[in-house]
């Protein structure tokens, strides 16, 4: 059996000033090449979990280990962060940069960055590298994030609710690229509140509800939410 790329043990978190646990004794593992969906209603902790994995937030207790490095080992913080790229719906790009400038400035942060992959994806997405980011639609800006993330050749990509801003064509292209790179061994964790995003796409799904987690399959998602509604 493959070793997990993420091992979460007894993770607890609450917002500063609040006693209520957003995540309560949360333990799970994620494996290389997996597409893992994270779903739940607004405010239940999907983005919080993603930010904890990304080490933007720190847990109250418990551990998050990515590729053998604990998120709280600050002396190994660079090693921890180089395992993934975090893509969020509220992340912004430097509007005055061209696509080529953006990639040129940030690519040195990632030692395995592939200029060849960058060029291939520019062509696939029909981007002009000399176009200003400010000239792009919201959906195409999200595709720039994806392009850059794939070109870094990191082992894992965290996708935090960006599908909601994609039109149907861009959403289809996004999921196609995720599946293509997952088959090549990249792990994707996709947080969303859109059930249809994960149906027939995710290998496993975590449903977050009032601090707890239920693991299910994409095929059983609709049935789960129907039961909740009933």
C-alpha positions as CSV (number, residue, x, y, z in Angstrom):
1,X,0.0,0.0,0.0
2,X,1.2,3.5,-0.8
3,X,2.4,5.7,2.0
4,X,0.0,8.7,2.6
5,X,1.0,12.1,1.4
6,X,-1.1,13.6,4.2
7,X,-1.6,12.1,7.6
8,X,-4.0,14.1,9.9
9,X,-4.2,13.0,13.5
10,X,-6.7,14.2,16.2
11,X,-6.9,17.7,14.5
12,X,-8.9,20.3,16.5
13,X,-9.5,23.9,15.6
14,X,-11.8,26.7,16.6
15,X,-11.9,30.3,15.6
16,X,-10.1,32.7,17.9
17,X,-12.4,33.8,20.7
18,X,-14.8,30.9,20.2
19,X,-15.0,27.7,22.1
20,X,-17.0,25.7,19.5
21,X,-14.8,23.4,17.6
22,X,-14.9,23.8,13.8
23,X,-13.0,20.6,13.5
24,X,-13.1,18.0,16.3
25,X,-10.6,15.2,16.7
26,X,-10.3,14.9,13.0
27,X,-8.1,12.0,11.7
28,X,-7.6,11.0,8.1
29,X,-5.1,10.1,5.4
30,X,-4.7,11.1,1.8
31,X,-2.8,9.1,-0.8
32,X,-0.7,10.0,-3.8
33,X,-2.7,10.4,-7.1
34,X,-6.0,10.7,-5.2
35,X,-8.7,13.2,-6.0
36,X,-10.3,13.9,-2.7
37,X,-13.5,16.0,-2.5
38,X,-14.3,18.1,0.6
39,X,-17.9,19.2,0.8
40,X,-20.3,20.8,3.2
41,X,-22.6,23.7,3.8
42,X,-21.1,27.2,4.0
43,X,-19.4,27.9,7.3
44,X,-18.8,24.3,8.3
45,X,-15.0,24.4,8.0
46,X,-14.1,23.4,4.4
47,X,-11.9,26.4,3.8
48,X,-10.6,26.2,7.3
49,X,-9.4,22.7,6.8
50,X,-7.7,23.7,3.5
51,X,-6.0,26.6,5.3
52,X,-4.8,24.3,8.1
53,X,-3.3,21.9,5.6
54,X,-1.7,24.9,3.8
55,X,-0.3,26.1,7.2
56,X,-2.1,29.5,6.9
57,X,-3.9,28.6,10.2
58,X,-2.4,26.5,13.0
59,X,-4.3,23.7,14.8
60,X,-5.3,24.0,18.5
61,X,-4.1,20.4,18.9
62,X,-3.3,17.4,16.7
63,X,-1.0,17.1,13.8
64,X,-0.9,17.5,10.0
65,X,2.0,15.8,8.4
66,X,2.6,16.3,4.7
67,X,5.2,14.0,3.0
68,X,6.8,13.3,6.3
69,X,7.0,16.9,7.6
70,X,4.8,18.3,10.4
71,X,3.1,21.6,9.7
72,X,4.4,22.8,13.1
73,X,8.0,22.0,12.4
74,X,8.9,25.6,11.6
75,X,12.5,24.9,11.0
76,X,11.3,22.7,8.1
77,X,8.6,25.1,6.9
78,X,10.1,25.5,3.4
79,X,10.2,21.7,3.0
80,X,6.6,21.5,4.1
81,X,5.3,24.3,1.8
82,X,7.2,23.0,-1.3
83,X,4.9,19.9,-1.3
84,X,1.8,21.8,-2.5
85,X,0.2,24.8,-4.1
86,X,-2.9,26.3,-2.6
87,X,-5.5,27.7,-5.0
88,X,-8.3,29.7,-3.5
89,X,-11.4,31.5,-4.9
90,X,-10.4,34.7,-3.1
91,X,-6.7,34.6,-4.2
92,X,-5.7,37.5,-6.4
93,X,-3.2,37.9,-9.2
94,X,-1.0,41.0,-9.9
95,X,-3.2,42.6,-12.4
96,X,-0.4,44.7,-14.1
97,X,1.7,41.6,-14.8
98,X,1.6,39.7,-18.1
99,X,1.2,36.0,-17.8
100,X,4.9,35.6,-18.8
101,X,6.0,38.0,-16.1
102,X,3.9,36.3,-13.4
103,X,5.4,32.9,-14.1
104,X,8.9,34.3,-14.4
105,X,8.8,36.0,-11.1
106,X,7.2,33.2,-9.0
107,X,8.7,30.1,-10.7
108,X,12.1,30.3,-8.9
109,X,10.3,29.6,-5.6
110,X,9.7,26.0,-6.9
111,X,12.9,24.0,-7.7
112,X,11.1,21.5,-9.9
113,X,9.2,24.2,-12.0
114,X,8.8,23.1,-15.6
115,X,9.1,25.8,-18.3
116,X,8.1,23.1,-20.8
117,X,4.8,22.4,-18.9
118,X,4.2,26.1,-18.6
119,X,4.5,26.5,-22.4
120,X,2.4,23.5,-23.2
121,X,-0.4,24.7,-20.9
122,X,-0.2,28.2,-22.3
123,X,-0.9,26.7,-25.7
124,X,-3.6,24.3,-24.4
125,X,-5.5,27.1,-22.7
126,X,-5.0,29.4,-25.7
127,X,-3.2,32.0,-23.6
128,X,-1.0,34.7,-25.1
129,X,2.0,35.0,-22.6
130,X,2.2,38.7,-23.3
131,X,-1.4,39.4,-22.3
132,X,-2.0,41.4,-19.1
133,X,-3.7,39.5,-16.3
134,X,-6.1,42.4,-16.0
135,X,-7.4,41.6,-19.5
136,X,-8.5,38.1,-18.5
137,X,-12.0,36.9,-17.3
138,X,-12.4,35.6,-13.8
139,X,-12.5,32.1,-15.1
140,X,-9.3,32.5,-17.1
141,X,-7.6,34.0,-14.1
142,X,-8.4,30.8,-12.2
143,X,-6.9,28.8,-15.2
144,X,-3.7,30.9,-14.8
145,X,-3.5,29.7,-11.2
146,X,-4.0,26.1,-12.3
147,X,-1.4,26.4,-15.1
148,X,1.2,27.7,-12.7
149,X,0.3,25.1,-10.1
150,X,0.7,22.3,-12.6
151,X,4.0,23.7,-13.9
152,X,5.5,23.7,-10.4
153,X,5.4,19.9,-10.4
154,X,4.5,19.8,-6.7
155,X,3.1,16.6,-5.3
156,X,-0.3,18.0,-4.2
157,X,-2.7,20.9,-5.2
158,X,-5.3,22.3,-2.8
159,X,-8.3,23.7,-4.6
160,X,-10.5,25.8,-2.4
161,X,-13.9,26.6,-3.9
162,X,-12.7,28.0,-7.2
163,X,-15.1,26.0,-9.4
164,X,-18.0,28.2,-8.4
165,X,-16.5,31.1,-10.5
166,X,-15.9,28.9,-13.6
167,X,-18.3,28.8,-16.5
168,X,-19.4,25.4,-17.8
169,X,-16.7,25.2,-20.5
170,X,-13.9,26.2,-18.1
171,X,-15.2,23.9,-15.4
172,X,-15.1,21.0,-17.8
173,X,-11.6,21.8,-18.8
174,X,-10.5,22.2,-15.2
175,X,-11.8,18.8,-14.2
176,X,-10.2,17.2,-17.3
177,X,-6.8,18.6,-16.3
178,X,-7.2,17.5,-12.7
179,X,-8.0,14.0,-13.8
180,X,-5.1,14.0,-16.3
181,X,-2.5,15.0,-13.7
182,X,-4.0,12.9,-10.9
183,X,-3.4,9.9,-13.2
184,X,0.2,11.0,-13.4
185,X,0.5,10.9,-9.5
186,X,-0.5,14.4,-8.4
187,X,-2.8,14.5,-5.4
188,X,-5.8,17.0,-5.5
189,X,-8.0,18.1,-2.6
190,X,-11.0,19.9,-4.0
191,X,-13.2,21.8,-1.5
192,X,-16.6,22.8,-2.9
193,X,-20.3,23.2,-1.9
194,X,-21.5,22.0,-5.3
195,X,-22.4,18.3,-5.2
196,X,-22.2,18.0,-9.0
197,X,-18.6,19.1,-9.0
198,X,-17.6,15.8,-7.4
199,X,-20.1,13.3,-8.8
200,X,-18.2,10.8,-11.0
201,X,-15.0,12.8,-10.4
202,X,-13.7,12.4,-6.9
203,X,-12.2,9.1,-5.7
204,X,-13.3,9.8,-2.2
205,X,-15.3,12.5,-0.5
206,X,-15.2,14.0,3.0
207,X,-18.5,15.5,4.2
208,X,-17.8,18.0,7.0
209,X,-20.7,18.7,9.3
210,X,-20.7,20.4,12.7
211,X,-17.1,19.6,13.4
212,X,-17.3,16.0,12.3
213,X,-16.4,14.1,9.2
214,X,-18.3,11.5,7.2
215,X,-16.4,9.7,4.5
216,X,-18.4,8.6,1.4
217,X,-18.2,8.3,-2.3
218,X,-19.1,10.8,-5.0
219,X,-21.9,8.5,-6.1
220,X,-23.5,8.5,-2.7
221,X,-23.4,12.3,-2.2
222,X,-26.8,13.1,-3.3
223,X,-28.3,10.4,-1.2
224,X,-26.5,11.8,1.9
225,X,-27.8,15.3,1.4
226,X,-31.3,14.0,0.7
227,X,-31.2,12.2,4.1
228,X,-30.1,15.4,5.8
229,X,-32.9,17.4,4.2
230,X,-35.4,14.8,5.3
